[in-house]
Amino acid sequence: MDWQGQQLAEQIMQYAILFAASVAFAAGYVLSSFQLMIQIYGALVVIVLLVVVPDWGCFNRHPLEWLDPTAVAESNNKSKPQVTPKKSGKAAKK
C-alpha cells in the first residue's frame, strides 16, 4: 500500500466508522435496545475492516519505486573520499 493509499484508507475508515456509529445509535434509540445497538455497531465495524485492511488495488495506484541496493552501494563507495593514513610524528623520527 502506498502513501496515498494509506491516506485514502484512513479517510474511508474515519467516515465509515462515524456512519456506523450514527446508524447504530439511531437503531438503538428507535428500538430502545442497547444490545442491538452494540451488535449493529460491531457488525458495521467488521465490514469496514474488511473494506479498509486488505491491500486492494485502489490503495496501490501510486507504487513506490525502490532503489536497487547494488546501485546504492556503488554510489556510496564512489562518493566517499579515499583517506590515506598519515604516519605519526614518533614513527617518522625513528
C-alpha positions as CSV (number, residue, x, y, z in Angstrom):
1,M,0.0,0.0,0.0
2,D,1.4,3.4,-1.0
3,W,1.3,6.6,1.0
4,Q,-1.7,8.0,-0.9
5,G,-3.5,4.6,-0.4
6,Q,-2.9,4.8,3.3
7,Q,-4.4,8.2,3.4
8,L,-7.4,7.1,1.4
9,A,-7.9,4.0,3.6
10,E,-7.8,6.2,6.8
11,Q,-10.3,8.7,5.4
12,I,-12.6,5.8,4.4
13,M,-12.2,4.3,7.8
14,Q,-13.0,7.6,9.6
15,Y,-16.1,8.4,7.7
16,A,-17.4,4.8,7.7
17,I,-16.9,4.4,11.5
18,L,-18.7,7.7,12.0
19,F,-21.5,6.5,9.8
20,A,-21.6,3.1,11.6
21,A,-21.9,4.9,15.0
22,S,-24.7,7.1,13.7
23,V,-26.7,4.2,12.3
24,A,-26.1,2.0,15.3
25,F,-27.1,4.9,17.7
26,A,-30.3,5.7,15.7
27,A,-31.3,2.0,15.5
28,G,-30.6,1.6,19.2
29,Y,-32.6,4.7,20.1
30,V,-35.6,3.8,17.9
31,L,-35.7,0.2,19.1
32,S,-34.7,1.1,22.7
33,S,-32.1,-1.7,22.7
34,F,-28.6,-1.1,23.8
35,Q,-27.7,-4.7,23.0
36,L,-28.9,-4.3,19.4
37,M,-27.0,-1.0,19.1
38,I,-23.8,-2.7,20.1
39,Q,-24.4,-5.6,17.7
40,I,-25.1,-3.3,14.8
41,Y,-22.1,-1.2,15.5
42,G,-19.9,-4.3,15.8
43,A,-21.1,-5.8,12.5
44,L,-20.6,-2.5,10.7
45,V,-17.0,-2.2,12.1
46,V,-16.2,-5.7,10.9
47,I,-17.5,-4.7,7.4
48,V,-15.4,-1.5,7.5
49,L,-12.3,-3.6,8.5
50,L,-12.9,-5.9,5.5
51,V,-13.0,-2.9,3.2
52,V,-10.0,-1.0,4.6
53,V,-7.5,-3.5,5.9
54,P,-6.7,-5.6,2.8
55,D,-4.3,-4.1,0.3
56,W,-6.8,-3.6,-2.5
57,G,-5.7,-2.3,-5.9
58,C,-7.4,1.1,-5.3
59,F,-4.9,1.6,-2.4
60,N,-1.9,0.9,-4.6
61,R,-2.3,3.3,-7.5
62,H,1.0,5.2,-6.8
63,P,3.5,2.4,-6.1
64,L,6.8,3.4,-4.6
65,E,9.9,3.0,-6.8
66,W,12.7,1.3,-4.7
67,L,16.3,1.8,-5.5
68,D,18.5,-1.2,-6.5
69,P,20.7,-2.0,-3.4
70,T,23.8,-2.6,-5.5
71,A,23.4,0.7,-7.2
72,V,23.1,2.5,-3.9
73,A,26.2,0.7,-2.5
74,E,28.3,1.6,-5.6
75,S,27.2,5.2,-5.4
76,N,28.1,5.3,-1.7
77,N,31.6,3.9,-2.5
78,K,32.2,6.5,-5.2
79,S,31.2,9.4,-3.1
80,K,33.5,8.7,-0.2
81,P,36.9,10.3,-0.4
82,Q,39.8,7.9,-0.1
83,V,41.8,8.6,3.1
84,T,45.5,7.7,3.3
85,P,46.8,7.0,6.8
86,K,49.4,9.6,7.9
87,K,52.5,8.5,9.9
88,S,52.6,9.8,13.4
89,G,55.4,12.1,14.5
90,K,57.0,9.4,16.7
91,A,57.0,6.8,14.0
92,A,58.5,9.2,11.4
93,K,61.5,10.1,13.7
94,K,62.6,6.5,14.2
